[in-house]
Amino acid sequence: MNALLTTPKQNRLLSALPAAEYLRLEPELEAVSLAPGQVIYEAGDTLEFLYFPTAGIISLLWTTASGATSELAMTGNDGLVGIPAVLGSETTTHRAVVQSPGSAYRIRSEVAHWVLDQGGELLRLVILYAQALMTQMAQIALCNRHHSVEQQLCRWILLCLDRLPGVQLNTTQATMAQLLGVRRVAVSEAAGKLQAAGLITYSRGQITILDRPKLEARACECYAAMKKESDRLLRSMPNVLNPPRVRPSPKNIRTRAEKRFKHMQVSTPCSPADVNRLVHELQVRQIELELQNEEIANAYAEADTVRERYSDLYDFAPVAYVTLDALGVIRQTNLAGAILLGIKRSQIKQHRFGASVSAAFLSEFNQFLADVLDGRARKTCEIELNPTQQRGVSIVHIEAIADEGGRECQMVISDVTVQRRSEYALREREQYLRALLDNFPFLVWLKDDQSRFLAVNRPFAAQFGWPSAESLVGKTDFDIASQDLAEAYRADDRAILESGKSKIVEEWIEDRGERRWSETFKSPVTLDERVIGTVGFARDITARKNAEAALRESEEQFRTLTTLAPVGIYLTDTQGQCIYVNSRWCEMAGVKPHEALGDGWKNALHPEDRDKVFASWEKMVASQGKWGTEYRFKTREGKTTWVYALASPLWDAAGEVVKYLGINMDITERKQMEQE
């Protein structure tokens, strides 16, 4: 077995025990290896041992009568296997099988019961772990019932990673399908999706995790719930192992004993009884010394444990700890600090911290260091560090305090580069959005679900006489409009919030005593399929409305004029297609209005006059001049009507002919008189 895996302290429960309790338990622990597929116990077995894994994973499985299996929970170095025995049961209803190889320490159940009956720290830790295990079982049952195979696979991979070192898992699709209680093809499909998304690689029974944050994002909420309960368990473990005690120094015990012996009046034993009494006393003293030595050994073991724990906390902390002397030379740093500064820990005393500070911030940092040492008070600053081989330019937040003598500055350094750049990008985006809103030709506003203004643009504020867009934040329509209008606006907002549909409204509004037309567009704002507010745009359409009204009035006047006119009026395009004729023209031609449109008017011409009319019309079109001629209409009933036709082109703004307007005057009587 690997020597690195044989210390019981690698199990979190055992490492959290006070030194005295751990030393009493350690002789009872037996190291064992865990092989893949090894069955720790079957359902219904008597639990002879409790197992404290130090490496590897043990799955707790439930097997149905048909032989199908499903994983209830998994245990690694975060807990123990054999909780039913702790809770008072001699047997178990499920199997415990080694999923990932490793090692463990086991203790006989009867010995564990005796230790737990003492009511020490182990009992409290085991109860906490039992609660975390029950949470894990309940969450897995919920996950298997309500979440997809892909989400279950993500949850299972993350739980394994929390209990194993590194980013690799050795398992097969068949094993994963068996543990999840699903078909193998479903696991294959889910693993393929994760691999295609660049989250994992899977080859020959080995899974390598490439992007854990994205894997956590794709997992369901079950993993987060189990992780939260596990973290709560760790936070519940004691911060100190034992209360501080007075510890005698073993180095001066002999010297102190010699001095005390010289001042003692020692009498020589004179009788066998005195000799026996003296021997008895020496033996008792010897036992007392052995007990004292045991206490001293326990105290030093406890001290070593405390030192190791706090040394690990210091070295592997996610933030940098750096200590400087008065000249700015690095005296001490943890691993995170060495990585941040790009230096080796063995050479820290050869480096000044200022050498890592950007030139633009160097004078500021030197003044900061002097202020901390002189004032001996906690201070903070934010500076830029030069790039290293491992990173680019970094922005760091420093919190520092001096020691009691003012000789050293102890700093906690946090890398806030991503946060500051994100804040800058957010401010930049807000400025772009503000510029877009303020230069938008419409009135723009954004409201929350209570119809309070979250943001407006400058034209909106100016429209209602407010000094700035910011002054309207938090206000409502009742602060800017009359009671009737505000209530109408509020009703529109409620309808949009409830329906989730947009709305366009054209309405009269009061603007400085003048009523004007406004076109308003309102739309819901949704987040996670929930309506959280409304956004609106409004523009002044008074000019358009006035133009439309004038156009309608003009059209009505034209239609009235042409209807009552005593002559026939017609309108054609440049190709001679009829667009409009009035009723008098239809009476002359003996057709209905729709029959004259297009080429239909040509059918009303007298057959003998058609060629003359067409030739004359083409001549007018070519010259773009006026046209006047006489011709006849012949109706279906055979009636002939003489007309005198006049036509003139109509030009657009570019000087192009777009239509022809003409009139027909009935000259039948005149023609008859001429014939007579």
C-alpha positions as CSV (number, residue, x, y, z in Angstrom):
1,M,0.0,0.0,0.0
2,N,1.2,3.5,-0.8
3,A,2.7,5.1,2.3
4,L,1.0,8.4,1.5
5,L,-2.4,6.7,1.9
6,T,-1.9,5.1,5.3
7,T,-2.4,7.9,7.8
8,P,-5.9,8.0,9.4
9,K,-5.7,11.8,9.4
10,Q,-6.6,11.7,5.7
11,N,-10.2,11.0,6.7
12,R,-11.9,14.3,7.6
13,L,-13.8,12.9,10.6
14,L,-10.7,11.4,12.2
15,S,-8.6,14.5,11.4
16,A,-11.1,16.7,13.2
17,L,-10.9,14.7,16.5
18,P,-9.1,16.3,19.5
19,A,-5.6,14.9,20.0
20,A,-6.4,13.0,23.2
21,E,-9.5,11.4,21.7
22,Y,-7.6,10.6,18.5
23,L,-4.7,8.9,20.4
24,R,-7.2,6.7,22.3
25,L,-8.8,5.6,19.1
26,E,-5.7,5.2,16.9
27,P,-4.5,1.8,18.3
28,E,-7.9,0.3,17.4
29,L,-7.7,1.4,13.8
30,E,-6.6,-1.2,11.2
31,A,-5.4,-0.2,7.7
32,V,-7.1,-2.0,4.8
33,S,-6.9,-1.7,1.0
34,L,-10.0,-1.1,-1.2
35,A,-10.0,-2.9,-4.5
36,P,-12.4,-1.9,-7.4
37,G,-15.7,-3.9,-7.1
38,Q,-14.8,-5.2,-3.6
39,V,-18.0,-5.7,-1.5
40,I,-17.6,-4.3,2.0
41,Y,-20.9,-5.8,3.1
42,E,-24.1,-7.2,1.5
43,A,-27.7,-6.3,2.4
44,G,-28.6,-8.2,5.5
45,D,-25.0,-8.7,6.7
46,T,-24.0,-8.2,10.3
47,L,-21.8,-5.1,10.5
48,E,-18.6,-6.2,12.2
49,F,-16.5,-3.1,11.2
50,L,-16.9,0.6,10.6
51,Y,-14.8,1.9,7.7
52,F,-13.1,5.3,7.6
53,P,-12.0,5.8,3.9
54,T,-8.8,7.8,3.4
55,A,-8.8,7.5,-0.4
56,G,-11.2,6.1,-3.0
57,I,-15.0,5.9,-3.1
58,I,-17.5,3.4,-1.7
59,S,-21.0,3.3,-3.2
60,L,-24.0,2.4,-1.2
61,L,-26.3,0.4,-3.5
62,W,-29.9,-0.8,-3.4
63,T,-30.7,-3.9,-5.4
64,T,-34.3,-4.9,-6.5
65,A,-35.7,-8.4,-6.6
66,S,-35.1,-8.4,-10.4
67,G,-31.4,-7.6,-9.9
68,A,-31.5,-3.9,-11.0
69,T,-29.3,-1.6,-8.9
70,S,-29.3,2.1,-8.1
71,E,-26.8,4.2,-6.0
72,L,-28.2,5.5,-2.8
73,A,-25.1,7.6,-1.8
74,M,-21.4,7.6,-2.0
75,T,-18.7,7.9,0.7
76,G,-15.1,9.0,0.5
77,N,-12.6,10.5,2.9
78,D,-15.5,12.8,4.0
79,G,-17.1,10.2,6.2
80,L,-17.5,6.6,7.2
81,V,-19.2,3.4,6.0
82,G,-21.5,1.6,8.5
83,I,-23.9,4.3,9.7
84,P,-26.6,1.7,10.5
85,A,-24.3,0.3,13.2
86,V,-23.8,3.8,14.6
87,L,-27.6,4.3,14.7
88,G,-28.2,1.1,16.6
89,S,-28.8,-1.5,13.9
90,E,-26.8,-4.7,13.7
91,T,-27.6,-5.3,10.0
92,T,-28.1,-3.2,6.9
93,T,-30.6,-3.2,4.1
94,H,-28.2,-2.1,1.3
95,R,-24.8,-3.1,-0.2
96,A,-21.5,-1.2,0.1
97,V,-19.2,-1.7,-2.9
98,V,-15.9,-0.1,-3.7
99,Q,-16.4,2.1,-6.8
100,S,-12.9,3.7,-6.9
101,P,-9.8,2.0,-5.4
102,G,-8.1,3.4,-2.4
103,S,-7.6,2.7,1.3
104,A,-9.4,2.9,4.6
105,Y,-9.1,2.4,8.3
106,R,-11.6,0.1,10.0
107,I,-12.6,-0.4,13.6
108,R,-14.6,-3.2,15.2
109,S,-18.2,-2.2,15.8
110,E,-18.2,-3.1,19.5
111,V,-15.1,-0.9,20.0
112,A,-16.7,1.9,18.1
113,H,-19.9,1.6,20.2
114,W,-17.8,1.9,23.4
115,V,-16.0,5.0,22.1
116,L,-19.3,6.6,21.0
117,D,-20.9,5.8,24.3
118,Q,-18.2,8.0,26.0
119,G,-20.0,11.0,24.4
120,G,-16.8,12.6,22.9
121,E,-16.3,14.6,19.7
122,L,-16.5,11.5,17.5
123,L,-20.1,11.1,18.4
124,R,-21.0,14.6,17.4
125,L,-19.1,14.3,14.1
126,V,-20.7,11.0,13.2
127,I,-24.2,12.4,13.9
128,L,-23.4,15.4,11.6
129,Y,-22.2,13.1,8.9
130,A,-25.3,10.9,9.2
131,Q,-27.4,13.9,8.6
132,A,-25.3,14.9,5.6
133,L,-25.6,11.3,4.3
134,M,-29.4,11.3,4.7
135,T,-29.6,14.6,2.8
136,Q,-27.5,13.0,0.0
137,M,-29.8,10.0,-0.2
138,A,-32.9,12.1,-0.3
139,Q,-31.5,14.5,-3.0
140,I,-30.3,11.6,-5.2
141,A,-33.8,10.0,-5.0
142,L,-35.3,13.4,-6.0
143,C,-32.8,13.8,-8.8
144,N,-33.4,10.3,-10.2
145,R,-37.1,11.1,-10.3
146,H,-37.2,14.6,-11.8
147,H,-34.0,15.4,-13.7
148,S,-32.6,14.3,-17.0
149,V,-29.9,11.7,-17.4
150,E,-27.4,14.4,-18.4
151,Q,-28.0,16.3,-15.2
152,Q,-27.8,13.2,-13.1
153,L,-24.4,12.3,-14.8
154,C,-23.1,15.8,-14.1
155,R,-24.1,15.5,-10.5
156,W,-22.5,12.1,-10.1
157,I,-19.2,13.2,-11.7
158,L,-19.0,16.3,-9.4
159,L,-19.7,14.2,-6.3
160,C,-16.9,11.8,-7.3
161,L,-14.5,14.7,-7.9
162,D,-15.2,16.1,-4.4
163,R,-13.9,12.8,-3.0
164,L,-10.9,12.1,-5.3
165,P,-7.7,14.0,-6.0
166,G,-7.1,15.4,-9.5
167,V,-9.6,15.7,-12.4
168,Q,-9.8,12.1,-13.6
169,L,-12.2,9.3,-13.0
170,N,-11.7,5.7,-13.9
171,T,-15.0,4.1,-14.7
172,T,-17.0,2.6,-17.5
173,Q,-20.4,3.5,-19.0
174,A,-21.8,0.2,-17.8
175,T,-20.8,1.1,-14.2
176,M,-22.2,4.6,-14.5
177,A,-25.5,3.3,-15.9
178,Q,-25.7,0.7,-13.1
179,L,-25.1,3.3,-10.4
180,L,-27.6,5.8,-11.9
181,G,-30.2,3.1,-12.5
182,V,-30.6,4.0,-16.2
183,R,-29.9,2.3,-19.6
184,R,-26.3,2.3,-20.8
185,V,-27.3,4.0,-24.1
186,A,-28.7,6.9,-22.1
187,V,-25.4,7.4,-20.3
188,S,-23.5,7.1,-23.6
189,E,-25.7,9.8,-25.1
190,A,-25.3,12.1,-22.1
191,A,-21.5,11.6,-22.0
192,G,-21.3,12.4,-25.7
193,K,-23.1,15.7,-25.2
194,L,-20.8,16.7,-22.4
195,Q,-17.8,15.8,-24.5
196,A,-19.1,17.7,-27.5
197,A,-19.6,20.7,-25.3
198,G,-15.9,20.6,-24.2
199,L,-16.7,19.8,-20.6
200,I,-15.1,16.3,-20.4
201,T,-13.1,13.9,-22.4
202,Y,-14.0,10.2,-22.3
203,S,-11.8,7.4,-23.6
204,R,-11.3,3.8,-22.6
205,G,-13.0,4.0,-19.2
206,Q,-11.3,7.3,-18.2
207,I,-13.1,10.6,-17.7
208,T,-11.1,13.8,-17.6
209,I,-12.9,17.0,-16.5
210,L,-11.9,20.0,-18.7
211,D,-14.2,22.7,-17.4
212,R,-15.6,22.2,-13.9
213,P,-17.5,25.5,-13.6
214,K,-19.5,24.8,-16.8
215,L,-20.1,21.2,-15.6
216,E,-21.5,22.6,-12.3
217,A,-23.7,25.0,-14.3
218,R,-25.1,22.2,-16.4
219,A,-25.8,20.0,-13.3
220,C,-29.1,20.3,-11.6
221,E,-29.7,22.0,-8.2
222,C,-29.2,18.6,-6.4
223,Y,-25.4,18.8,-6.4
224,A,-25.5,22.3,-4.9
225,A,-27.8,21.1,-2.2
226,M,-25.6,18.2,-1.3
227,K,-22.4,20.3,-1.5
228,K,-24.0,22.9,0.8
229,E,-24.8,20.3,3.5
230,S,-21.3,18.8,3.2
231,D,-19.8,22.3,3.7
232,R,-22.0,22.9,6.7
233,L,-20.6,19.7,8.2
234,L,-17.1,20.9,7.7
235,R,-17.9,24.3,9.3
236,S,-19.5,22.5,12.3
237,M,-16.2,20.8,13.1
238,P,-14.2,22.4,16.0
239,N,-11.8,25.2,15.2
240,V,-9.5,24.3,18.1
241,L,-8.7,20.8,19.1
242,N,-8.5,21.3,22.9
243,P,-8.5,24.2,25.4
244,P,-5.0,25.6,26.0
245,R,-3.1,24.0,28.8
246,V,0.2,24.6,30.8
247,R,2.8,22.3,29.3
248,P,6.0,21.5,31.3
249,S,9.2,21.7,29.4
250,P,11.0,18.3,29.4
251,K,14.4,19.9,28.9
252,N,14.9,21.3,32.4
253,I,13.1,18.6,34.5
254,R,16.4,16.9,35.4
255,T,18.1,20.1,36.4
256,R,15.2,21.1,38.6
257,A,15.1,17.7,40.2
258,E,18.9,17.8,41.0
259,K,18.5,21.2,42.7
260,R,15.5,20.1,44.7
261,F,17.4,16.9,45.8
262,K,20.3,19.0,47.2
263,H,17.9,21.0,49.4
264,M,16.1,17.9,50.7
265,Q,17.2,16.2,53.9
266,V,17.5,12.6,52.9
267,S,17.7,10.0,55.6
268,T,19.2,6.5,55.1
269,P,16.7,3.7,55.7
270,C,17.5,1.8,58.9
271,S,15.1,-1.1,58.7
272,P,13.7,-3.5,56.1
273,A,10.3,-1.8,56.6
274,D,11.9,1.5,55.7
275,V,13.5,-0.1,52.6
276,N,10.2,-1.7,51.5
277,R,8.4,1.6,52.0
278,L,11.1,3.4,50.0
279,V,10.9,0.9,47.2
280,H,7.1,1.2,47.1
281,E,7.4,5.0,47.0
282,L,9.9,4.8,44.1
283,Q,7.7,2.5,42.1
284,V,4.7,4.8,42.6
285,R,6.8,7.8,41.6
286,Q,8.0,5.9,38.5
287,I,4.4,5.3,37.5
288,E,3.6,9.0,38.1
289,L,6.4,9.9,35.8
290,E,5.2,7.6,33.1
291,L,1.8,9.1,33.3
292,Q,3.3,12.6,33.1
293,N,5.3,11.5,30.1
294,E,2.2,10.3,28.4
295,E,0.5,13.7,29.0
296,I,3.5,15.5,27.6
297,A,3.5,13.2,24.5
298,N,-0.2,13.9,24.0
299,A,0.4,17.6,24.4
300,Y,3.1,17.7,21.8
301,A,1.0,15.5,19.4
302,E,-1.8,18.0,19.8
303,A,0.6,20.9,19.2
304,D,1.9,19.2,16.0
305,T,-1.6,18.6,14.8
306,V,-2.5,22.3,15.4
307,R,0.6,23.4,13.6
308,E,0.0,21.2,10.7
309,R,-3.6,22.3,10.4
310,Y,-2.8,26.0,10.5
311,S,0.2,25.5,8.3
312,D,-2.0,23.9,5.6
313,L,-4.6,26.7,6.0
314,Y,-1.9,29.3,5.5
315,D,-0.1,27.6,2.6
316,F,-3.1,26.5,0.6
317,A,-5.4,29.6,1.2
318,P,-6.9,31.0,-2.0
319,V,-5.7,34.5,-1.2
320,A,-2.1,35.6,-0.9
321,Y,-0.4,36.3,2.5
322,V,2.8,38.4,2.3
323,T,4.9,39.8,5.2
324,L,7.3,42.7,4.4
325,D,10.0,44.4,6.6
326,A,10.3,48.1,6.9
327,L,12.4,48.2,3.6
328,G,9.7,46.4,1.6
329,V,11.7,43.1,1.4
330,I,9.5,40.0,1.4
331,R,10.1,38.1,4.7
332,Q,7.4,35.4,4.3
333,T,4.6,34.4,1.9
334,N,2.3,31.5,1.3
335,L,1.9,29.5,-2.0
336,A,-0.7,31.8,-3.4
337,G,1.5,34.8,-2.8
338,A,4.5,33.2,-4.5
339,I,2.4,32.3,-7.5
340,L,0.9,35.8,-7.7
341,L,4.3,37.5,-7.5
342,G,6.0,34.9,-9.8
343,I,8.8,34.1,-7.4
344,K,10.2,31.0,-5.6
345,R,9.5,30.6,-1.9
346,S,13.1,29.6,-1.3
347,Q,14.3,32.9,-2.6
348,I,11.7,35.3,-1.1
349,K,14.2,37.2,1.0
350,Q,16.0,38.3,-2.2
351,H,12.9,40.1,-3.5
352,R,11.4,43.5,-2.8
353,F,7.6,43.7,-3.1
354,G,8.0,47.0,-5.0
355,A,9.7,45.2,-7.9
356,S,6.4,43.5,-8.7
357,V,4.4,46.8,-8.5
358,S,3.6,48.7,-11.8
359,A,5.6,51.9,-12.1
360,A,2.5,54.1,-12.1
361,F,1.5,52.7,-8.7
362,L,5.0,52.4,-7.0
363,S,5.0,55.7,-5.2
364,E,1.4,55.1,-4.0
365,F,2.4,51.7,-2.6
366,N,5.5,53.0,-0.9
367,Q,3.5,55.7,0.9
368,F,0.9,53.0,1.8
369,L,3.6,50.8,3.4
370,A,5.0,53.8,5.4
371,D,1.5,54.7,6.6
372,V,0.8,51.2,7.8
373,L,4.1,50.9,9.7
374,D,3.9,54.4,11.2
375,G,0.2,54.3,12.1
376,R,0.1,50.6,13.1
377,A,-3.5,50.6,11.9
378,R,-5.3,48.5,9.3
379,K,-5.3,50.1,5.9
380,T,-6.3,49.1,2.4
381,C,-5.2,50.1,-1.1
382,E,-5.7,48.9,-4.7
383,I,-2.7,48.8,-7.1
384,E,-1.5,47.1,-10.3
385,L,1.1,44.4,-10.4
386,N,3.5,43.8,-13.3
387,P,2.9,40.7,-15.5
388,T,4.7,37.4,-14.9
389,Q,5.1,34.3,-17.0
390,Q,1.9,32.8,-15.5
391,R,-0.4,35.9,-15.8
392,G,-0.8,39.3,-17.3
393,V,-1.1,42.6,-15.5
394,S,-3.2,42.1,-12.4
395,I,-5.2,44.5,-10.2
396,V,-5.0,43.5,-6.5
397,H,-6.7,44.7,-3.3
398,I,-4.3,44.8,-0.3
399,E,-5.4,44.9,3.3
400,A,-2.4,45.4,5.6
401,I,-1.6,45.9,9.3
402,A,1.7,46.3,11.1
403,D,3.0,44.1,13.9
404,E,3.2,45.4,17.5
405,G,6.7,46.8,17.1
406,G,6.0,48.5,13.7
407,R,8.8,46.5,12.1
408,E,6.8,44.3,9.7
409,C,3.8,44.8,7.5
410,Q,1.5,41.8,7.2
411,M,-0.7,41.9,4.0
412,V,-3.6,40.0,2.7
413,I,-3.7,40.3,-1.1
414,S,-6.7,39.5,-3.3
415,D,-6.6,39.4,-7.1
416,V,-9.6,41.5,-8.2
417,T,-8.6,41.8,-11.9
418,V,-11.6,40.0,-13.3
419,Q,-14.0,41.9,-11.0
420,R,-12.5,45.3,-11.9
421,R,-12.5,44.6,-15.6
422,S,-16.1,43.3,-15.4
423,E,-17.1,46.5,-13.5
424,Y,-15.4,48.7,-16.1
425,A,-17.1,46.7,-18.9
426,L,-20.4,47.2,-17.2
427,R,-19.9,50.9,-16.7
428,E,-18.8,51.2,-20.4
429,R,-21.9,49.3,-21.5
430,E,-24.1,51.5,-19.3
431,Q,-22.6,54.6,-20.9
432,Y,-23.3,53.3,-24.4
433,L,-26.8,52.5,-23.4
434,R,-27.3,55.9,-21.8
435,A,-25.9,57.6,-24.9
436,L,-28.3,55.5,-27.1
437,L,-31.3,56.4,-24.9
438,D,-30.5,60.1,-24.6
439,N,-30.0,60.5,-28.4
440,F,-33.1,58.4,-29.3
441,P,-35.6,60.6,-31.1
442,F,-38.4,59.1,-29.0
443,L,-39.3,59.3,-25.3
444,V,-38.0,56.2,-23.6
445,W,-38.7,54.8,-20.1
446,L,-38.3,51.6,-18.1
447,K,-40.5,50.7,-15.2
448,D,-40.5,47.9,-12.5
449,D,-43.5,45.7,-11.7
450,Q,-44.9,48.5,-9.4
451,S,-44.8,51.0,-12.3
452,R,-41.9,52.9,-10.7
453,F,-39.5,54.5,-13.2
454,L,-36.1,52.6,-13.2
455,A,-34.7,54.7,-16.1
456,V,-35.8,57.4,-18.6
457,N,-33.9,59.3,-21.3
458,R,-33.3,63.0,-21.4
459,P,-36.1,63.8,-23.9
460,F,-38.5,62.2,-21.5
461,A,-37.4,64.3,-18.5
462,A,-37.4,67.4,-20.7
463,Q,-40.9,66.6,-21.9
464,F,-42.3,66.6,-18.4
465,G,-40.2,69.5,-17.1
466,W,-37.8,67.5,-14.8
467,P,-34.2,68.7,-14.5
468,S,-32.5,65.4,-15.4
469,A,-33.2,61.8,-16.2
470,E,-31.8,60.6,-12.9
471,S,-34.3,62.8,-10.9
472,L,-37.2,60.6,-12.2
473,V,-35.8,57.3,-10.9
474,G,-38.2,55.9,-8.3
475,K,-41.1,58.3,-9.4
476,T,-44.4,57.2,-10.8
477,D,-46.9,58.5,-13.4
478,F,-48.7,60.3,-10.6
479,D,-45.7,62.5,-10.1
480,I,-45.6,63.7,-13.7
481,A,-49.1,63.6,-15.1
482,S,-52.7,64.4,-14.1
483,Q,-54.7,62.0,-12.0
484,D,-56.8,60.7,-14.9
485,L,-53.8,60.1,-17.2
486,A,-51.7,58.5,-14.5
487,E,-54.5,56.1,-13.7
488,A,-54.9,55.2,-17.4
489,Y,-51.1,54.7,-17.7
490,R,-51.1,52.5,-14.6
491,A,-54.0,50.4,-16.0
492,D,-52.0,49.9,-19.2
493,D,-49.0,48.7,-17.2
494,R,-51.0,46.2,-15.2
495,A,-52.6,44.8,-18.4
496,I,-49.2,44.3,-20.0
497,L,-47.7,42.8,-16.8
498,E,-50.6,40.3,-16.5
499,S,-50.9,39.4,-20.2
500,G,-47.2,39.5,-21.1
501,K,-48.1,41.1,-24.5
502,S,-47.1,44.3,-26.1
503,K,-49.5,47.2,-26.8
504,I,-49.5,50.2,-29.2
505,V,-51.7,53.2,-28.3
506,E,-52.4,56.4,-30.2
507,E,-53.8,59.1,-27.8
508,W,-54.1,62.8,-27.1
509,I,-51.8,64.1,-24.4
510,E,-51.6,67.5,-22.6
511,D,-48.3,69.2,-23.3
512,R,-47.9,72.6,-21.6
513,G,-51.5,73.5,-22.1
514,E,-51.5,72.2,-25.7
515,R,-53.2,68.9,-26.7
516,R,-51.0,66.8,-29.1
517,W,-51.1,63.4,-30.6
518,S,-48.7,60.7,-29.2
519,E,-48.0,57.2,-30.4
520,T,-46.9,54.9,-27.5
521,F,-45.4,51.4,-27.7
522,K,-45.3,49.4,-24.4
523,S,-43.8,46.0,-24.0
524,P,-43.2,43.6,-21.1
525,V,-39.6,42.9,-19.8
526,T,-39.1,39.2,-18.8
527,L,-36.4,37.4,-16.8
528,D,-36.4,33.6,-16.5
529,E,-39.9,33.5,-18.0
530,R,-41.2,36.0,-15.4
531,V,-42.4,39.5,-16.3
532,I,-40.4,41.9,-14.1
533,G,-41.4,45.3,-15.6
534,T,-42.3,47.3,-18.7
535,V,-40.4,49.3,-21.3
536,G,-42.1,52.1,-23.3
537,F,-41.4,54.3,-26.3
538,A,-43.5,57.4,-27.3
539,R,-43.2,59.9,-30.1
540,D,-45.1,63.0,-31.2
541,I,-47.3,62.2,-34.3
542,T,-49.3,65.5,-34.3
543,A,-47.8,66.6,-37.6
544,R,-48.6,63.2,-39.2
545,K,-52.1,63.3,-37.8
546,N,-52.7,66.8,-39.1
547,A,-51.3,65.8,-42.5
548,E,-53.6,62.8,-42.6
549,A,-56.6,64.9,-41.7
550,A,-55.7,67.5,-44.3
551,L,-55.3,64.7,-46.9
552,R,-58.7,63.2,-46.0
553,E,-60.3,66.6,-46.3
554,S,-58.6,67.3,-49.6
555,E,-59.7,63.9,-50.9
556,E,-63.3,64.5,-49.8
557,Q,-63.3,67.9,-51.5
558,F,-61.9,66.4,-54.7
559,R,-64.4,63.5,-54.6
560,T,-67.3,65.9,-54.1
561,L,-66.1,68.2,-56.9
562,T,-65.7,65.4,-59.4
563,T,-69.0,63.8,-58.4
564,L,-71.0,67.0,-58.9
565,A,-69.1,68.1,-62.0
566,P,-71.2,68.4,-65.2
567,V,-68.4,67.0,-67.3
568,G,-66.7,63.6,-67.4
569,I,-63.4,63.5,-65.5
570,Y,-60.8,60.7,-65.8
571,L,-57.3,60.0,-64.5
572,T,-54.8,57.6,-66.2
573,D,-51.2,56.5,-65.7
574,T,-48.4,57.1,-68.2
575,Q,-49.3,53.9,-70.0
576,G,-52.9,54.9,-70.6
577,Q,-54.3,52.7,-67.9
578,C,-57.4,54.3,-66.4
579,I,-57.2,54.9,-62.7
580,Y,-60.4,56.9,-62.0
581,V,-63.6,58.1,-63.8
582,N,-66.5,60.0,-62.3
583,S,-70.1,59.2,-62.7
584,R,-70.7,61.8,-65.6
585,W,-68.0,60.1,-67.7
586,C,-69.7,56.7,-67.1
587,E,-73.0,58.2,-68.3
588,M,-71.4,59.4,-71.5
589,A,-69.6,56.1,-72.2
590,G,-72.5,53.9,-71.0
591,V,-70.3,51.8,-68.7
592,K,-70.0,51.3,-65.0
593,P,-67.0,52.7,-63.1
594,H,-65.2,49.4,-62.6
595,E,-65.6,48.5,-66.3
596,A,-63.7,51.6,-67.3
597,L,-60.6,51.0,-65.2
598,G,-57.4,49.7,-66.8
599,D,-58.0,49.2,-70.6
600,G,-61.7,49.0,-70.2
601,W,-62.3,52.6,-71.2
602,K,-61.1,51.7,-74.7
603,N,-64.0,49.4,-75.3
604,A,-66.4,52.4,-74.9
605,L,-64.8,54.2,-77.9
606,H,-66.6,54.1,-81.3
607,P,-64.9,51.6,-83.5
608,E,-64.4,54.2,-86.3
609,D,-62.6,56.6,-83.8
610,R,-60.3,54.3,-82.0
611,D,-57.2,54.5,-84.2
612,K,-57.5,58.3,-84.3
613,V,-57.8,58.6,-80.5
614,F,-54.8,56.2,-79.9
615,A,-52.6,58.0,-82.4
616,S,-53.5,61.4,-80.9
617,W,-52.8,60.1,-77.3
618,E,-49.4,58.7,-78.2
619,K,-48.4,62.0,-79.8
620,M,-49.4,63.8,-76.5
621,V,-47.4,61.3,-74.5
622,A,-44.3,61.8,-76.7
623,S,-44.5,65.6,-76.5
624,Q,-45.6,65.7,-72.8
625,G,-47.9,68.5,-73.9
626,K,-51.7,69.0,-73.7
627,W,-54.2,67.1,-75.7
628,G,-57.5,68.0,-77.2
629,T,-59.7,66.1,-79.7
630,E,-63.2,65.1,-80.6
631,Y,-64.4,61.5,-80.7
632,R,-67.5,59.3,-80.1
633,F,-68.6,56.8,-77.4
634,K,-70.8,53.9,-78.5
635,T,-72.8,52.2,-75.7
636,R,-73.9,48.6,-75.6
637,E,-77.4,49.7,-76.6
638,G,-76.0,51.3,-79.8
639,K,-76.3,54.9,-78.6
640,T,-73.7,57.3,-79.9
641,T,-72.4,60.3,-77.8
642,W,-70.0,62.9,-79.2
643,V,-67.4,64.3,-76.7
644,Y,-64.7,66.9,-76.8
645,A,-61.7,65.5,-74.7
646,L,-59.0,67.6,-73.0
647,A,-56.0,66.1,-71.1
648,S,-52.9,67.4,-69.4
649,P,-49.9,65.7,-67.8
650,L,-49.2,65.8,-64.0
651,W,-45.6,66.1,-62.8
652,D,-44.0,65.0,-59.5
653,A,-41.4,66.9,-57.5
654,A,-38.6,65.5,-59.8
655,G,-40.2,66.9,-62.9
656,E,-41.3,63.5,-64.2
657,V,-44.8,62.9,-65.7
658,V,-46.6,60.5,-63.4
659,K,-50.3,60.8,-64.5
660,Y,-52.7,62.4,-67.0
661,L,-55.8,64.3,-66.0
662,G,-58.6,64.9,-68.5
663,I,-62.2,65.9,-69.0
664,N,-64.9,65.0,-71.5
665,M,-67.6,67.5,-72.6
666,D,-70.8,66.2,-74.2
667,I,-71.0,67.9,-77.7
668,T,-73.7,65.6,-79.2
669,E,-76.3,68.4,-79.6
670,R,-73.8,70.7,-81.2
671,K,-72.8,67.9,-83.7
672,Q,-76.4,67.3,-84.5
673,M,-77.0,71.0,-85.1
674,E,-73.9,71.1,-87.4
675,Q,-75.3,68.2,-89.4
676,E,-78.6,69.9,-89.7
